[in-house]
Amino acid sequence: GYICDTYRNGKKFDVIACDACLMGSVEMAYTLQPYADYYVASEETIPGQGFPYDAVLTPFVDGSPEPVDFVANLVTVYAENYSKIKTDYTI
């Protein structure tokens, strides 16, 4: 990575999350693996407008959550939001 090398002094991103359909493939995870510690994406189509950002970003109101906690919240919020619409969602 150019972005990691140029703008982050060689440091990986904590999280890369894809808000697009069909991004949760092994090939994408392998490609992005050198650039982030966590990768969150859907293997199938996303059943709505994408991540519910108001709820996803709420932990940042009180500070800076640990990456693993942010990822857990991201998956939980996604599940709570889309399980009402579709039972066979993926993330």
PyMOL CGO cylinders between C-alpha atoms (Angstrom):
from pymol import cmd
from pymol.cgo import CYLINDER

trace = [
    CYLINDER, 0.00, 0.00, 0.00, 0.39, 3.41, -1.24, 0.3, 1, 1, 1, 1, 1, 1,
    CYLINDER, 0.39, 3.41, -1.24, -2.08, 4.92, 1.23, 0.3, 1, 1, 1, 1, 1, 1,
    CYLINDER, -2.08, 4.92, 1.23, -0.61, 3.13, 4.24, 0.3, 1, 1, 1, 1, 1, 1,
    CYLINDER, -0.61, 3.13, 4.24, 2.94, 4.01, 3.20, 0.3, 1, 1, 1, 1, 1, 1,
    CYLINDER, 2.94, 4.01, 3.20, 2.29, 7.58, 2.11, 0.3, 1, 1, 1, 1, 1, 1,
    CYLINDER, 2.29, 7.58, 2.11, -0.34, 8.81, 4.56, 0.3, 1, 1, 1, 1, 1, 1,
    CYLINDER, -0.34, 8.81, 4.56, -0.05, 6.46, 7.55, 0.3, 1, 1, 1, 1, 1, 1,
    CYLINDER, -0.05, 6.46, 7.55, 3.75, 6.11, 7.82, 0.3, 1, 1, 1, 1, 1, 1,
    CYLINDER, 3.75, 6.11, 7.82, 3.51, 2.40, 7.01, 0.3, 1, 1, 1, 1, 1, 1,
    CYLINDER, 3.51, 2.40, 7.01, 0.83, 1.74, 9.64, 0.3, 1, 1, 1, 1, 1, 1,
    CYLINDER, 0.83, 1.74, 9.64, -2.12, -0.53, 8.81, 0.3, 1, 1, 1, 1, 1, 1,
    CYLINDER, -2.12, -0.53, 8.81, -5.71, 0.58, 9.21, 0.3, 1, 1, 1, 1, 1, 1,
    CYLINDER, -5.71, 0.58, 9.21, -7.43, -0.92, 12.23, 0.3, 1, 1, 1, 1, 1, 1,
    CYLINDER, -7.43, -0.92, 12.23, -10.59, -1.76, 10.27, 0.3, 1, 1, 1, 1, 1, 1,
    CYLINDER, -10.59, -1.76, 10.27, -11.65, -1.85, 6.64, 0.3, 1, 1, 1, 1, 1, 1,
    CYLINDER, -11.65, -1.85, 6.64, -15.41, -2.32, 6.27, 0.3, 1, 1, 1, 1, 1, 1,
    CYLINDER, -15.41, -2.32, 6.27, -17.09, -2.53, 2.88, 0.3, 1, 1, 1, 1, 1, 1,
    CYLINDER, -17.09, -2.53, 2.88, -20.52, -1.01, 2.55, 0.3, 1, 1, 1, 1, 1, 1,
    CYLINDER, -20.52, -1.01, 2.55, -21.17, -2.70, -0.77, 0.3, 1, 1, 1, 1, 1, 1,
    CYLINDER, -21.17, -2.70, -0.77, -22.62, -5.99, -1.93, 0.3, 1, 1, 1, 1, 1, 1,
    CYLINDER, -22.62, -5.99, -1.93, -20.52, -9.07, -2.64, 0.3, 1, 1, 1, 1, 1, 1,
    CYLINDER, -20.52, -9.07, -2.64, -17.27, -7.79, -1.10, 0.3, 1, 1, 1, 1, 1, 1,
    CYLINDER, -17.27, -7.79, -1.10, -16.85, -10.57, 1.47, 0.3, 1, 1, 1, 1, 1, 1,
    CYLINDER, -16.85, -10.57, 1.47, -14.85, -12.93, -0.71, 0.3, 1, 1, 1, 1, 1, 1,
    CYLINDER, -14.85, -12.93, -0.71, -11.65, -14.74, 0.21, 0.3, 1, 1, 1, 1, 1, 1,
    CYLINDER, -11.65, -14.74, 0.21, -9.96, -12.90, -2.65, 0.3, 1, 1, 1, 1, 1, 1,
    CYLINDER, -9.96, -12.90, -2.65, -10.87, -9.47, -1.22, 0.3, 1, 1, 1, 1, 1, 1,
    CYLINDER, -10.87, -9.47, -1.22, -9.84, -10.47, 2.29, 0.3, 1, 1, 1, 1, 1, 1,
    CYLINDER, -9.84, -10.47, 2.29, -6.51, -11.78, 0.98, 0.3, 1, 1, 1, 1, 1, 1,
    CYLINDER, -6.51, -11.78, 0.98, -5.92, -8.63, -1.07, 0.3, 1, 1, 1, 1, 1, 1,
    CYLINDER, -5.92, -8.63, -1.07, -6.66, -6.29, 1.85, 0.3, 1, 1, 1, 1, 1, 1,
    CYLINDER, -6.66, -6.29, 1.85, -4.97, -8.39, 4.54, 0.3, 1, 1, 1, 1, 1, 1,
    CYLINDER, -4.97, -8.39, 4.54, -1.67, -6.46, 4.47, 0.3, 1, 1, 1, 1, 1, 1,
    CYLINDER, -1.67, -6.46, 4.47, -3.50, -3.17, 5.03, 0.3, 1, 1, 1, 1, 1, 1,
    CYLINDER, -3.50, -3.17, 5.03, -5.85, -3.78, 7.97, 0.3, 1, 1, 1, 1, 1, 1,
    CYLINDER, -5.85, -3.78, 7.97, -6.17, -5.82, 11.12, 0.3, 1, 1, 1, 1, 1, 1,
    CYLINDER, -6.17, -5.82, 11.12, -9.93, -6.41, 10.64, 0.3, 1, 1, 1, 1, 1, 1,
    CYLINDER, -9.93, -6.41, 10.64, -12.01, -6.72, 7.48, 0.3, 1, 1, 1, 1, 1, 1,
    CYLINDER, -12.01, -6.72, 7.48, -15.82, -6.64, 7.56, 0.3, 1, 1, 1, 1, 1, 1,
    CYLINDER, -15.82, -6.64, 7.56, -17.89, -7.28, 4.45, 0.3, 1, 1, 1, 1, 1, 1,
    CYLINDER, -17.89, -7.28, 4.45, -20.92, -9.09, 3.11, 0.3, 1, 1, 1, 1, 1, 1,
    CYLINDER, -20.92, -9.09, 3.11, -20.60, -12.22, 0.97, 0.3, 1, 1, 1, 1, 1, 1,
    CYLINDER, -20.60, -12.22, 0.97, -24.03, -11.59, -0.50, 0.3, 1, 1, 1, 1, 1, 1,
    CYLINDER, -24.03, -11.59, -0.50, -26.11, -8.57, -1.40, 0.3, 1, 1, 1, 1, 1, 1,
    CYLINDER, -26.11, -8.57, -1.40, -26.78, -6.05, 1.35, 0.3, 1, 1, 1, 1, 1, 1,
    CYLINDER, -26.78, -6.05, 1.35, -30.55, -6.00, 1.97, 0.3, 1, 1, 1, 1, 1, 1,
    CYLINDER, -30.55, -6.00, 1.97, -30.87, -2.24, 2.38, 0.3, 1, 1, 1, 1, 1, 1,
    CYLINDER, -30.87, -2.24, 2.38, -29.04, 1.06, 2.30, 0.3, 1, 1, 1, 1, 1, 1,
    CYLINDER, -29.04, 1.06, 2.30, -25.78, -0.28, 3.75, 0.3, 1, 1, 1, 1, 1, 1,
    CYLINDER, -25.78, -0.28, 3.75, -24.51, 0.15, 7.28, 0.3, 1, 1, 1, 1, 1, 1,
    CYLINDER, -24.51, 0.15, 7.28, -26.79, 2.09, 9.63, 0.3, 1, 1, 1, 1, 1, 1,
    CYLINDER, -26.79, 2.09, 9.63, -24.08, 4.66, 10.30, 0.3, 1, 1, 1, 1, 1, 1,
    CYLINDER, -24.08, 4.66, 10.30, -25.89, 6.49, 13.10, 0.3, 1, 1, 1, 1, 1, 1,
    CYLINDER, -25.89, 6.49, 13.10, -25.80, 3.33, 15.22, 0.3, 1, 1, 1, 1, 1, 1,
    CYLINDER, -25.80, 3.33, 15.22, -22.43, 2.09, 13.90, 0.3, 1, 1, 1, 1, 1, 1,
    CYLINDER, -22.43, 2.09, 13.90, -20.66, 5.32, 14.87, 0.3, 1, 1, 1, 1, 1, 1,
    CYLINDER, -20.66, 5.32, 14.87, -22.37, 5.83, 18.24, 0.3, 1, 1, 1, 1, 1, 1,
    CYLINDER, -22.37, 5.83, 18.24, -19.42, 4.32, 20.22, 0.3, 1, 1, 1, 1, 1, 1,
    CYLINDER, -19.42, 4.32, 20.22, -17.26, 7.21, 19.01, 0.3, 1, 1, 1, 1, 1, 1,
    CYLINDER, -17.26, 7.21, 19.01, -19.46, 9.74, 20.84, 0.3, 1, 1, 1, 1, 1, 1,
    CYLINDER, -19.46, 9.74, 20.84, -17.94, 8.67, 24.17, 0.3, 1, 1, 1, 1, 1, 1,
    CYLINDER, -17.94, 8.67, 24.17, -14.38, 8.19, 22.93, 0.3, 1, 1, 1, 1, 1, 1,
    CYLINDER, -14.38, 8.19, 22.93, -12.38, 5.94, 20.70, 0.3, 1, 1, 1, 1, 1, 1,
    CYLINDER, -12.38, 5.94, 20.70, -13.40, 2.28, 20.99, 0.3, 1, 1, 1, 1, 1, 1,
    CYLINDER, -13.40, 2.28, 20.99, -10.90, -0.51, 20.59, 0.3, 1, 1, 1, 1, 1, 1,
    CYLINDER, -10.90, -0.51, 20.59, -10.95, -1.88, 17.03, 0.3, 1, 1, 1, 1, 1, 1,
    CYLINDER, -10.95, -1.88, 17.03, -12.25, -5.31, 18.10, 0.3, 1, 1, 1, 1, 1, 1,
    CYLINDER, -12.25, -5.31, 18.10, -15.10, -3.64, 20.01, 0.3, 1, 1, 1, 1, 1, 1,
    CYLINDER, -15.10, -3.64, 20.01, -15.92, -1.41, 17.05, 0.3, 1, 1, 1, 1, 1, 1,
    CYLINDER, -15.92, -1.41, 17.05, -16.05, -4.44, 14.72, 0.3, 1, 1, 1, 1, 1, 1,
    CYLINDER, -16.05, -4.44, 14.72, -18.24, -6.37, 17.16, 0.3, 1, 1, 1, 1, 1, 1,
    CYLINDER, -18.24, -6.37, 17.16, -20.60, -3.39, 17.36, 0.3, 1, 1, 1, 1, 1, 1,
    CYLINDER, -20.60, -3.39, 17.36, -20.62, -3.04, 13.57, 0.3, 1, 1, 1, 1, 1, 1,
    CYLINDER, -20.62, -3.04, 13.57, -21.69, -6.66, 13.12, 0.3, 1, 1, 1, 1, 1, 1,
    CYLINDER, -21.69, -6.66, 13.12, -24.25, -6.49, 15.95, 0.3, 1, 1, 1, 1, 1, 1,
    CYLINDER, -24.25, -6.49, 15.95, -25.83, -3.28, 14.66, 0.3, 1, 1, 1, 1, 1, 1,
    CYLINDER, -25.83, -3.28, 14.66, -25.95, -4.67, 11.13, 0.3, 1, 1, 1, 1, 1, 1,
    CYLINDER, -25.95, -4.67, 11.13, -27.64, -7.85, 12.38, 0.3, 1, 1, 1, 1, 1, 1,
    CYLINDER, -27.64, -7.85, 12.38, -30.16, -5.92, 14.49, 0.3, 1, 1, 1, 1, 1, 1,
    CYLINDER, -30.16, -5.92, 14.49, -30.98, -3.66, 11.54, 0.3, 1, 1, 1, 1, 1, 1,
    CYLINDER, -30.98, -3.66, 11.54, -31.27, -6.24, 8.77, 0.3, 1, 1, 1, 1, 1, 1,
    CYLINDER, -31.27, -6.24, 8.77, -32.66, -9.26, 10.62, 0.3, 1, 1, 1, 1, 1, 1,
    CYLINDER, -32.66, -9.26, 10.62, -35.99, -7.37, 10.61, 0.3, 1, 1, 1, 1, 1, 1,
    CYLINDER, -35.99, -7.37, 10.61, -35.90, -7.17, 6.80, 0.3, 1, 1, 1, 1, 1, 1,
    CYLINDER, -35.90, -7.17, 6.80, -34.25, -10.42, 5.75, 0.3, 1, 1, 1, 1, 1, 1,
    CYLINDER, -34.25, -10.42, 5.75, -33.27, -13.56, 7.62, 0.3, 1, 1, 1, 1, 1, 1,
    CYLINDER, -33.27, -13.56, 7.62, -30.51, -14.73, 5.30, 0.3, 1, 1, 1, 1, 1, 1,
    CYLINDER, -30.51, -14.73, 5.30, -28.23, -11.68, 5.33, 0.3, 1, 1, 1, 1, 1, 1,
    CYLINDER, -28.23, -11.68, 5.33, -24.46, -12.03, 5.57, 0.3, 1, 1, 1, 1, 1, 1,
    CYLINDER, -24.46, -12.03, 5.57, -21.78, -9.87, 7.12, 0.3, 1, 1, 1, 1, 1, 1,
]
cmd.load_cgo(trace, "trace")
